[in-house]
Amino acid sequence: MSSIRTGGVLTIRHQLPHRLRFDSAAPLSAEQLLLIQTALQELEPSGLVRASAHRHGLVVTCHEEQRLCPALVAGLVHAAVLAPDLHGPALPPTALDRWLGQTRQGSIKVLMALAVAGWALPILPGTPFFLLAWWLGWRPAPKPEQGDSAEAELQPSLLQPST
């Protein structure tokens, strides 16, 4: 059994000319497996990547007539494991998320109306309704400064006219 270290993250546990088996101390995520598979497809189109040992390992294979360079594949796998997480655009809200947002906004409007009525009428307390609306996420709109205009906010600071 050959054991080549790849920077402390993965270890080549078993090596054949057309097959490499890596072991990892931490489980590999689905994103890491996909990144390794994509990178290997560019290097070797016939290569296959599969997780082993409940994602604590990785097996890289290709056709028997082709040979894998262990150092090249180990470097590729090491780079994919240490790559930063990819952040894509946020997923669109689900129907439940939209419904919850709409009910929250409706509740805020009702609570603010009751708070205003509570401050006008001596029988109805307004502060608890105001505090509930604040807890649900209502915040007053920020007041723009008197000297700032909408055009000045859109212009970069270097292009604004000096006064």
N, C-alpha and C positions, 0 to 999 in steps of 0.2 A: 504494500500500500504506500503510495507516494503521498506526501503531505506538503503541499506548497502553500505558504501563507500569502494572502492577498490583502495586506494592509490591516490585518486584525479583524476584518469584517467577515470574510468567507475563507474557507479552507478547501482546497481540492482534495477530496477524500479518495477518489478512485479515478484512474486515468487509463483509457484505451485510445488507440489512434483515432477512433471515430466517436468517442463518448467521454464526457467529463462529468463527474459528480461532485458538487459543492455541498459543504455543510455550513450552516450558519447558527450562531448562538441565539439570535433573535429571529422571530418569524418574518418572512418577507411579505410585504403587502401586495395586493393585486396590482397596484400602480407600478411597483418595482418590477413585478413579473412581466407586465406589459411593456415596460421600457426596455427590459433585457431582451425580450422577444423581438421587439422592433429593431433594436440595434443589431441583433444577430442576423435578422433577415437582410439587412443591408450588407453585412459582412459575408454571410453564407446563406443564399436563398433557400437551400435545402435543409437548413438547420432547424431543429425543433427544441423547444424549451418547455420543461414541465416541472412543476413543484413536486417535492418529495418530502417525506417525514413530516407531514402536517405543516407544510410551508417552512420548515426549518432546514430545508435543503433544496437543491436545484439540480436537474439533470439536463445537460446540453448534448444533443446527438446530431449526427448528420449521416448521410449514406455511407455504407461501409467502404466504398471505393475512394472516398474523400477523407482527408485527415484534418483534424482540428489542431491548431497551434495553441497549446495550453496557456502560454504567456499572453497571447493576444486575446483569447476568450476571457481569461482571468482579469485582464485589465479592463475589458469591456464590461464585465459583470461588476467589478469593483466600482467603476465610474457610475454605473446605473444604480447601484445600491446607495452610493453617497450623494447622488444627485438631489437637489432640493425638490421639495414637493411642488407640483405644478398647481397653479391657481388659475382656473378658468373663470368664465363669467358665472354669475350666480344663477342657479336654476330658477325658472319662472315659478311664481307661487302656485300652489295647488288650489283646487276649488275650496278646500277647507280653510286654507290660509287666507284666501280672499274673503270668505264669509266671516271669519273671525275678525279681520281688519274692518270690515264694514260694520259689524255689530259693535266693535270697540268704538268706532267713530260715532255711531248713533248713540251709544251709551254716554259718551263724553258730551254730546250736544244736549241730551236730556238732563244730565247732572249739572251742567253749567246753567241751563235754564232754571232748574230748581234752586241752584245757589243764588242766582240773581233774584229770584222770587223770594228766597229766604232772607235776603238782606233788605228787601222792600217790605215784607210782611213780618210783623212781630211774632206770629205764632210758629212760622216755619224757620228752623235754623238753616242758615246758608253755608256755614263753614264746613260741615261734614260732606256736603255734596261737592263743594269745591275741592276738598282734599281727595275725595274719591276720583274726581275727574283728573286731578293731577297724577294720582297713582296709576290711572289707565293710560297716561301718556300725553295729556294735554299740556302744552307749553305755550305761553304767549309768544306772538311773533316778535322777532327782534326789531327794535326801532332803528331805522337808518339815521346816521348823523346828518345834520342840516347841511353841511358843506359838500357831502358826497352826492353824486347823481348816479343814475343807472349806467350812463355811458362811462363814467370814470371807473366804475367797478369792473367793466369789461376790458378796459385798456390795461396793458402792462404798465408797471410803475415807471419804467424808463420813458415811455411815450406820453405820459400825462403832462399837460402844460404846467409849468411852475407858476405859482402865484405869489 
